[in-house]
C-alpha cells in the first residue's frame, strides 16, 4: 500500500540523491576510519554521524577528541563551523508544514547536499513525502558510510593507517579553495591568519576555537564600512 | 561508564545540540537573519574557518609524524595543485592523502 502510493516519490528521491550517495558514502567511510584511529568504541563514530550529522565538524572533532579539548571549545568551534547553516532554513520557512517531530527532523537534516537537492527541485514539487525522503536518504548514506568505515578499519587493524590523518588537511584545503571561489576576498584569509598569529603570540594552547572567534571579530571590523550586503 | 566515556558522550552531546541550534535558529529568530553582522559572518566566515581548520589539522599531524610541518606543507601544496587541475573534491583528497602516505613511508627524495 505505502509503496504503491509513494512509488513515484521514492523513485524521484533515490534518483535525485544519487550525487549525495556518491559523496556521502566515501566521505562517511573516511570519517569512520579516521575516528577509529582514536581507538575509542566504534559506536561513538556512529553516534556522531547520527546525532551531529555535520561533515566538517565531525572531521575536526577527531583531533580535538584526541587532545581532550574542553566542552566549551567544542561549543564555540561547532557554532562557528556551522554558522553557515543559519541561512539554510530561510527558503523553507513556510514550506515545512509537518507534525512537530518530522519538522524538527527535516530542519536537523538540512545539509549542503540535501538543501541543494530540495531547492533545485523547487518548481517541480513541494511534496512533503519527497522532501522527507531526501533528508532520510542523505542521513542514511552518511551513517552507512560511517559504519562501512568502522568495519573497514577493523579488517585493516594490522596495517598502520595513521597516514589517513592527512585526509583532514586535504579535505579542509580543498574546502578552503571551494569557499574562496564563492567569495574571492582577502579579508577572511587575512582574518584567519591574524587570528592564528594572535593566539600563537599570547601562547593559547587550545587555539582552534579562539582563533575562530578572533577572526570573526576581525571580519566584522574589516567590513565595517560595507553596507547593504545581500544574503549569500 | 568510565570517565572517558562520559567525556566522549558529553562532547558529542554538545556538538549535536549546537549544530542543531544553528539549523533551528532561523525558524525562531527570522529577524536575526536581517542582522547585518550575521549576514557578513555567514558570507565571510567560511573561508576563514576552513583555512583555520586546514592549519590546525596540519598541526595535529604531529602526533603521528615527527617531520609533520615539511611533510604536511608539501602534501597540502600537492593537494592544492591536484584540486586546481582536476576540480574534483574527492579525487583531490584521495590522491593528496596517497601522496602523504608515500612521502611518510618512502622518503625517496632524502630531504623530505
Interface residues (C-beta under 8 A of the other chain):
Chain A: X23 X26 X27 X30 X40 X41 X44 X47 X48 X51 X52 X53 X54 X56 X57 X58 X60 X61 X63 X64 X65 X66 X67 X68 X69 X71 X74 X75 X78 X79 X80 X81 X82 X83 X84 X85 X86 X87 X88 X89 X90 X93 X104 X107 X108 X110 X162 X163 X164 X165 X166 X167 X168 X169 X170 X171 X172 X173 X174 X175 X176 X177 X178 X179 X180 X182 X183 X185 X187 X188 X189 X191 X192 X193 X195 X196 X207 X208 X211 X212 X215 X216 X219 X220 X223 X226 X227 X229 X231 X232
Chain B: X4 X5 X7 X8 X10 X11 X12 X13 X14 X15 X16 X18 X19 X20 X21 X22 X23 X24 X25 X26 X27 X30 X32 X33 X36 X37 X38 X39 X40 X41 X42 X43 X44 X45 X46 X47 X48 X49 X50 X51 X52 X53 X54 X55 X56 X57 X58 X60 X61 X63 X64 X65 X72 X75 X76 X79 X80 X83 X84 X89 X90 X92 X93 X96 X97 X100 X101 X104 X105
